[in-house]
Amino acid sequence: MTSDDLKRQRAEALLCEPAFDLIVHGEIQEAARINDIKPERVAGYWLGKRGPDGKAGQKAGPDERVIYGLHGGGFVMGSAHPDFATGYIYRKMFNYVPKGYERIYQCEYRLSWSDPLPTQGAFPAALFDALAGYQYLVRDLGFRPSNILIMGESAGANLALQLTRYLAQTALPALGGGPEPGAARPRGQLLLSPVPDWGNTQEGPESSFVKSHNNDMVHEFFKGFPTKSLVGRLPREAAWENSWISPGSLRLPSPESLFVGMPPTCIIIGGGEMMLDGVRTLRDRIVADNGESILTYLEIPHAAHVPMTHAWHEPENTQGYEASERWLDSLE
């Protein structure tokens, strides 16, 4: 299916039921209690092959694989709708995926706001919604977890890591994979410029945050509003001490063994990104907990934030897609 075919597809929002049965992790439950967050019904959108009736959302085929995408936007903006900017990434991915991937699913998640906007969607609201989308794929459509690739960019990559970590370390028999932790773990995760550190613990005169300031475009997301909105009623220190919110923070109380059990992971980051230092810290922690073989890591020289989002960002745009293709092929 070509990019033009995908652009002509009519976007239909399909609802996912709340993931009540999957909210079993103590630390996440406590954060939800403090921020008064409950599982909710969310919408999602399909790209790619439709069913015989021409509608999206058909049951999984025998051994069918699927990409589950989570959009970026600093947790304060953006949409899973294919017309949003990151829809470009998922349409273009069809040119690079191996045989067996005929559909891509994107799930909406609650955005985080705070004063002067109406307060809503603090952590872990987005994780609850991402779990609802995963539940929809596995329980409603019949995809095997081992056939689901989780993908995200920027804040969506932070959320993809939250979701994958939760699935890898939590016993979720409600998804039908057995009682042991990790039974519902996905095939892998593709993280494009994941936001690693909402607490800005890596900032300093010699940091990438300062040195790449004039090369990047994420400045507004680190001026306080997204962090305040995401933390919500949690203590302010959660911005740098909560490993789910800031997995690359230098001020985590116990950074060891946070990412045990990760599936194959690919991180792609621009060499000219302000967040580069934090992503390197995240990279090193994943390797320390799982070994080098689990992680494929690429820094695209001179690239700004998520070059795969921008058609004009060549040759770095194509380099990112080609690296994704090589990694996906390595999972076969």
WOLINBEL-V677495 format. One line per field, one symbol per residue. ss: DSSP state (h for helix, s for strand, l for the rest). phi: phi as a letter, one per 20 degrees, with the letter a starting at -180 (. if undefined). burial: I if it has 9 or more other C-alpha atoms within 8 Angstrom, else O. A space follows every 50 residues. Layout:
ss: ???
phi: ???
burial: ???
This chain:
ss: llhhhhhhlllllssslllhhhlllhhhhhhhhhhllllllsssssssll llllllllllllllssssssllllllllllllllllhhhhhhhlllllll ssssssslllllsllllllsllllhhhhhhhhhhhhhhhhllllhhhsss ssslhhhhhhhhhhhhhhhlllhhhllllllllllllsssssllllllll lllllllhhhhlllllllhhhhllhhhhhhhllllllhhhhlllllllll lllllllllllllssssssslllllhhhhhhhhhhhhhhhlhhhssssss llllllhhhllllllhhhhhhhhhhhhhhhll
phi: .efffffefffcededfgegfeecegffffffffeldcgcfcdbcddogd fgendenfgffglfdbeddcfepmmdbobfggefgfgggfffgffcefgo edbcdddfbfeecbgeegfamfgdgffgffffffggfeeednffgfddde cbcmfffgfffgffffffdcfcffeneoeegnfdfffrcdddlffebfel fefrgdefgefdgeddcdgffddofgfffffmefggfgfcdefffcfdfe dffbfemfdfnffgccdcbffdefegffffffgfffffecnfffddccde gmfeflffedffedefgfgffffffffgffef
burial: OOIOOIOOOOOOOOOIIIIOOOIOOOOIIOIIOIIOIOIIIIIIIIIIOI IOOOOIIOOIOOOIIIIIIIIIIIIIOIOIIIOIOIIIIIIIIIOIIOOO IIIIIIIIIIIIIIOOOOIIIIIIIIIIIIIIIIIIIIIOIIIOIOIIII IIIIIIIIIIIIIIIOIIIIIIIOIOIIOIIIIIIIIIIIIIIIIIIIII IIIOOOIIIIIIIOOIOOOOIIOOIIIIIIIIOIOOOIIIIIIOIIIIIO OIOOOOOOIIIIIIIIIIIIIIIIIIIIIIIIIOIIIIIIIOOIIIOIOI OOIIIIIIIOOOIOOIIIIIIIIIIOIIIOOO
